[in-house]
Amino acid sequence: MTDAIAAPGRILSRERTSPSHQAYRILQLAFTVAPILAGLDKFLHLLTNWDKYLAPWIVRLSPVSGHDLMFAVGVVEMAAGILVAWKPRIGAPVVAAWLCLIMLSLVSMGAFLDVALRDLGLALGAFALYRLASVEADPA
């Protein structure tokens, strides 16, 4: 049986061994580490050449080069990962929305649709983290 306490607008689980709390922590870790590493790699290019995933129409709208724009993307991704670690109820939907924007870029190019599909799965996971955070997050 789960021991729970009421809090303004949510119920906080005291049962840290519950499957829902464990899933919450796993997702929080994943959506903290992955955006930070992906963002950092925008500067290092160890995993891939990230510039190729940027739709040409976005580059045309940007006042900076596509490569420089990817540096800004890296900063946003690292900040989103830190936000998930600190405030998952805020950070998780930010990461989910960011992933949806990435999917829009990829689908608009008609390329890397496999990556767009993976990003859809990640976005759904981030939305699931948001929902779990509404009941599992530690009180602020």
ABEGO torsion letter per residue (X at the ends): XBBBBBBBGBBBBABAABAAAAAAAAAAAAAAAAAAAAAAAAAAGAABBAAAABBAAAAAABABBAAAAAAAAAAAAAAAAAAAAABAAAAAAAAAAAAAAAAAAAAAAGBGAAAAAAAAAAAAAAAAAAAAAAAABBBX
